[in-house]
Amino acid sequence: MDDVKIGEILVPGSADERSREEDVRRKFWRTAKKAARQVPFMEDVIAGYYCALDRETPPRVRGILLAALAYFVLPLDMVPDFLAGFGFTDDMAVLAAALGAVRSHITPAHRLAAKRALEDAE
Protein backbone atom coordinates (compact mmCIF):
# COMPACT_ATOMS: atom_id res chain seq x y z
CA MET A 1 0.00 0.00 0.00
CA ASP A 2 1.48 3.35 -0.91
CA ASP A 3 1.86 6.34 1.41
CA VAL A 4 -0.93 8.27 -0.35
CA LYS A 5 -3.49 5.53 0.32
CA ILE A 6 -2.39 5.21 3.96
CA GLY A 7 -2.74 8.98 4.36
CA GLU A 8 -6.28 8.86 2.95
CA ILE A 9 -7.28 6.11 5.36
CA LEU A 10 -5.89 7.92 8.39
CA VAL A 11 -7.25 11.37 7.57
CA PRO A 12 -9.70 12.48 10.27
CA GLY A 13 -13.19 12.70 8.80
CA SER A 14 -12.39 10.08 6.16
CA ALA A 15 -15.12 7.82 4.82
CA ASP A 16 -13.85 5.04 7.09
CA GLU A 17 -14.21 7.24 10.19
CA ARG A 18 -17.68 8.42 9.13
CA SER A 19 -18.77 4.81 8.63
CA ARG A 20 -17.37 3.88 12.04
CA GLU A 21 -19.22 6.80 13.63
CA GLU A 22 -22.49 5.71 12.01
CA ASP A 23 -22.03 2.15 13.31
CA VAL A 24 -21.30 3.44 16.81
CA ARG A 25 -24.30 5.81 16.79
CA ARG A 26 -26.63 3.07 15.56
CA LYS A 27 -25.53 0.28 17.90
CA PHE A 28 -24.10 1.92 21.02
CA TRP A 29 -27.12 2.08 23.34
CA ARG A 30 -28.29 -1.46 22.60
CA THR A 31 -24.81 -2.82 23.37
CA ALA A 32 -24.38 -0.57 26.41
CA LYS A 33 -27.60 -1.92 27.93
CA LYS A 34 -26.41 -5.51 27.46
CA ALA A 35 -22.96 -4.76 28.90
CA ALA A 36 -23.99 -2.44 31.75
CA ARG A 37 -23.69 -5.08 34.47
CA GLN A 38 -20.43 -6.50 33.15
CA VAL A 39 -18.53 -3.26 32.50
CA PRO A 40 -17.74 -1.62 35.86
CA PHE A 41 -16.77 1.71 34.28
CA MET A 42 -19.83 2.15 32.08
CA GLU A 43 -20.19 5.83 33.03
CA ASP A 44 -16.70 6.43 31.60
CA VAL A 45 -17.61 4.50 28.44
CA ILE A 46 -20.72 6.64 27.95
CA ALA A 47 -18.72 9.83 28.61
CA GLY A 48 -16.27 8.59 25.97
CA TYR A 49 -19.21 8.09 23.60
CA TYR A 50 -20.30 11.70 24.07
CA CYS A 51 -16.70 12.88 23.68
CA ALA A 52 -16.34 10.92 20.41
CA LEU A 53 -19.47 12.52 18.97
CA ASP A 54 -18.51 16.04 20.08
CA ARG A 55 -17.25 18.01 17.07
CA GLU A 56 -15.06 20.08 19.42
CA THR A 57 -13.04 16.98 20.29
CA PRO A 58 -9.72 16.83 18.39
CA PRO A 59 -9.86 14.47 15.37
CA ARG A 60 -7.15 12.15 16.73
CA VAL A 61 -9.06 11.70 19.99
CA ARG A 62 -12.34 11.14 18.13
CA GLY A 63 -10.61 8.52 15.99
CA ILE A 64 -9.27 6.62 19.01
CA LEU A 65 -12.62 6.66 20.76
CA LEU A 66 -14.62 5.74 17.66
CA ALA A 67 -12.32 2.79 16.96
CA ALA A 68 -12.67 1.50 20.54
CA LEU A 69 -16.43 2.08 20.59
CA ALA A 70 -16.80 0.37 17.21
CA TYR A 71 -15.00 -2.67 18.63
CA PHE A 72 -17.40 -2.54 21.59
CA VAL A 73 -20.55 -2.48 19.46
CA LEU A 74 -19.50 -5.02 16.82
CA PRO A 75 -20.82 -8.48 17.69
CA LEU A 76 -17.82 -10.36 16.28
CA ASP A 77 -14.55 -9.81 18.07
CA MET A 78 -11.81 -11.77 19.85
CA VAL A 79 -14.19 -13.04 22.56
CA PRO A 80 -17.82 -13.19 21.40
CA ASP A 81 -20.04 -10.96 23.54
CA PHE A 82 -22.63 -13.67 24.14
CA LEU A 83 -20.27 -15.76 26.31
CA ALA A 84 -21.53 -15.28 29.86
CA GLY A 85 -18.93 -13.76 32.13
CA PHE A 86 -16.27 -13.50 29.42
CA GLY A 87 -17.97 -11.81 26.50
CA PHE A 88 -17.06 -8.24 27.30
CA THR A 89 -13.58 -8.80 28.76
CA ASP A 90 -11.76 -7.97 25.54
CA ASP A 91 -14.08 -5.02 24.96
CA MET A 92 -13.29 -3.72 28.45
CA ALA A 93 -9.56 -3.95 27.78
CA VAL A 94 -9.85 -2.01 24.52
CA LEU A 95 -12.15 0.60 26.06
CA ALA A 96 -9.97 1.04 29.15
CA ALA A 97 -6.88 1.58 27.00
CA ALA A 98 -8.64 4.08 24.74
CA LEU A 99 -10.21 5.98 27.64
CA GLY A 100 -6.87 6.10 29.43
CA ALA A 101 -5.19 7.52 26.34
CA VAL A 102 -7.71 10.34 25.91
CA ARG A 103 -8.93 10.92 29.46
CA SER A 104 -7.91 14.59 29.47
CA HIS A 105 -10.24 15.29 26.54
CA ILE A 106 -13.36 13.98 28.28
CA THR A 107 -14.94 17.14 29.64
CA PRO A 108 -17.21 17.70 32.64
CA ALA A 109 -20.06 18.17 30.12
CA HIS A 110 -19.41 14.70 28.66
CA ARG A 111 -19.37 13.23 32.17
CA LEU A 112 -22.58 15.00 33.15
CA ALA A 113 -24.32 13.75 30.00
CA ALA A 114 -23.17 10.21 30.82
CA LYS A 115 -24.42 10.46 34.39
CA ARG A 116 -27.81 11.71 33.20
CA ALA A 117 -28.04 8.95 30.59
CA LEU A 118 -27.41 6.32 33.26
CA GLU A 119 -29.97 7.89 35.59
CA ASP A 120 -32.55 7.94 32.79
CA ALA A 121 -31.88 4.25 32.06
CA GLU A 122 -32.66 3.20 35.64
C-alpha positions as CSV (number, residue, x, y, z in Angstrom):
1,M,0.0,0.0,0.0
2,D,1.5,3.3,-0.9
3,D,1.9,6.3,1.4
4,V,-0.9,8.3,-0.4
5,K,-3.5,5.5,0.3
6,I,-2.4,5.2,4.0
7,G,-2.7,9.0,4.4
8,E,-6.3,8.9,2.9
9,I,-7.3,6.1,5.4
10,L,-5.9,7.9,8.4
11,V,-7.2,11.4,7.6
12,P,-9.7,12.5,10.3
13,G,-13.2,12.7,8.8
14,S,-12.4,10.1,6.2
15,A,-15.1,7.8,4.8
16,D,-13.9,5.0,7.1
17,E,-14.2,7.2,10.2
18,R,-17.7,8.4,9.1
19,S,-18.8,4.8,8.6
20,R,-17.4,3.9,12.0
21,E,-19.2,6.8,13.6
22,E,-22.5,5.7,12.0
23,D,-22.0,2.2,13.3
24,V,-21.3,3.4,16.8
25,R,-24.3,5.8,16.8
26,R,-26.6,3.1,15.6
27,K,-25.5,0.3,17.9
28,F,-24.1,1.9,21.0
29,W,-27.1,2.1,23.3
30,R,-28.3,-1.5,22.6
31,T,-24.8,-2.8,23.4
32,A,-24.4,-0.6,26.4
33,K,-27.6,-1.9,27.9
34,K,-26.4,-5.5,27.5
35,A,-23.0,-4.8,28.9
36,A,-24.0,-2.4,31.7
37,R,-23.7,-5.1,34.5
38,Q,-20.4,-6.5,33.1
39,V,-18.5,-3.3,32.5
40,P,-17.7,-1.6,35.9
41,F,-16.8,1.7,34.3
42,M,-19.8,2.2,32.1
43,E,-20.2,5.8,33.0
44,D,-16.7,6.4,31.6
45,V,-17.6,4.5,28.4
46,I,-20.7,6.6,27.9
47,A,-18.7,9.8,28.6
48,G,-16.3,8.6,26.0
49,Y,-19.2,8.1,23.6
50,Y,-20.3,11.7,24.1
51,C,-16.7,12.9,23.7
52,A,-16.3,10.9,20.4
53,L,-19.5,12.5,19.0
54,D,-18.5,16.0,20.1
55,R,-17.2,18.0,17.1
56,E,-15.1,20.1,19.4
57,T,-13.0,17.0,20.3
58,P,-9.7,16.8,18.4
59,P,-9.9,14.5,15.4
60,R,-7.2,12.1,16.7
61,V,-9.1,11.7,20.0
62,R,-12.3,11.1,18.1
63,G,-10.6,8.5,16.0
64,I,-9.3,6.6,19.0
65,L,-12.6,6.7,20.8
66,L,-14.6,5.7,17.7
67,A,-12.3,2.8,17.0
68,A,-12.7,1.5,20.5
69,L,-16.4,2.1,20.6
70,A,-16.8,0.4,17.2
71,Y,-15.0,-2.7,18.6
72,F,-17.4,-2.5,21.6
73,V,-20.6,-2.5,19.5
74,L,-19.5,-5.0,16.8
75,P,-20.8,-8.5,17.7
76,L,-17.8,-10.4,16.3
77,D,-14.6,-9.8,18.1
78,M,-11.8,-11.8,19.8
79,V,-14.2,-13.0,22.6
80,P,-17.8,-13.2,21.4
81,D,-20.0,-11.0,23.5
82,F,-22.6,-13.7,24.1
83,L,-20.3,-15.8,26.3
84,A,-21.5,-15.3,29.9
85,G,-18.9,-13.8,32.1
86,F,-16.3,-13.5,29.4
87,G,-18.0,-11.8,26.5
88,F,-17.1,-8.2,27.3
89,T,-13.6,-8.8,28.8
90,D,-11.8,-8.0,25.5
91,D,-14.1,-5.0,25.0
92,M,-13.3,-3.7,28.4
93,A,-9.6,-3.9,27.8
94,V,-9.8,-2.0,24.5
95,L,-12.1,0.6,26.1
96,A,-10.0,1.0,29.2
97,A,-6.9,1.6,27.0
98,A,-8.6,4.1,24.7
99,L,-10.2,6.0,27.6
100,G,-6.9,6.1,29.4
101,A,-5.2,7.5,26.3
102,V,-7.7,10.3,25.9
103,R,-8.9,10.9,29.5
104,S,-7.9,14.6,29.5
105,H,-10.2,15.3,26.5
106,I,-13.4,14.0,28.3
107,T,-14.9,17.1,29.6
108,P,-17.2,17.7,32.6
109,A,-20.1,18.2,30.1
110,H,-19.4,14.7,28.7
111,R,-19.4,13.2,32.2
112,L,-22.6,15.0,33.1
113,A,-24.3,13.8,30.0
114,A,-23.2,10.2,30.8
115,K,-24.4,10.5,34.4
116,R,-27.8,11.7,33.2
117,A,-28.0,8.9,30.6
118,L,-27.4,6.3,33.3
119,E,-30.0,7.9,35.6
120,D,-32.6,7.9,32.8
121,A,-31.9,4.3,32.1
122,E,-32.7,3.2,35.6
